[in-house]
Amino acid sequence: MVKIDPGVVVKLVVFSAVLVTLPVGVLQASIHGFFDVAISALFGTVTDNLRQLFGAVLAVLTVNAVVIAYVVSAYNERPTSAKLVTESKKDE
């Protein structure tokens, strides 16, 4: 039976929660006017359509940033499975 490191499960759950909540929060923040200064600087005016467009683009970028952060975090993780395999071979 394969032993799963609890830290891996916690990391997966945390990144999954962030992957769901952060983009929705960014989209809602944009719709409610938190990024109006940036929108007016980029487009010269602020409309509801621009708020939604800007929020959607930021939400997509946020999803990509979270996925990249998870991949980098998983890549930099110490491999415990190789250690478990060598330990199980020693026991035999």
N, C-alpha and C positions, 0 to 999 in steps of 0.2 A: 504494500500500500504506500502511496506517495504521501509524504508529509508536506503540508503546505504551511509556509511561514505566515503567521498571523499579520505581520507587517504588510505583506503583499495584499492581503484581503482588505485591510484598513485603507491602504493607498488606493485600491480600486474603488472602494465605496466613496471615499472622499472626492476623488477625481470625478466619479460619476455624478455625485451631488453637485459639484461645482459646474460640471458640463451642462446640467439642466438649469440650475438657478441663475448663474451669472449672465448668460446671454439674454434670458428673459428679463432680468433686472436691467441690463443695459438698454434693451429695447423699450421697456417701460419708462426708464429715465429719459430717454430721448423723446418719446411721445409726450411726456409731461413737461418738457421744456428745459431739462437740465443742461442740454448741449446747445442752447440757442445761440450762445456767443460764437461757438465754433461754426455752426450752420450759417450764421450771418456773415462771418468772416470768409467762408468758402463760397457761398452763393449770393451774398449781398442782400438777401431777404430771408424771412422765416415764414414758411407755410406749414400746414398740417402734413401735406404730402412730403415735403422735404424732411420734416421731423421723422416720419415713418421710414423714408428711404435711408436717411442717415442712421437711424436706429437699427434697421435691418442689416446694413453694411457693417456697422459696429458689432452686431450680434454674430454675424458670420466670422468676422475677424476674431472675436472672443472665443468662439468654438474652436477655430484653428489654433489659437494660442494655447488653449487648455489641452488639446490633443497633442500638440508639440511638446508641451511641458510634461505630459504623462509619458510620452515616448522617451524623452531625454531622461526623465527620472527612472524609468524602467531599464534603460540602457546602462545607466550609471550604477545600478543596483548590483550588489555583490551576488554572484551566483551561489545560491545555497543548494541547488539540486545536485551539482557536481560533488559537493562535499557530502551530501547524504548518500549518494551512490557509492562513493569510496568508503564511507563508514559502514555501509551495509555489506560491502564485499569483505571488509576486514572481519566482520562478525561471523562470516561463513567459514 
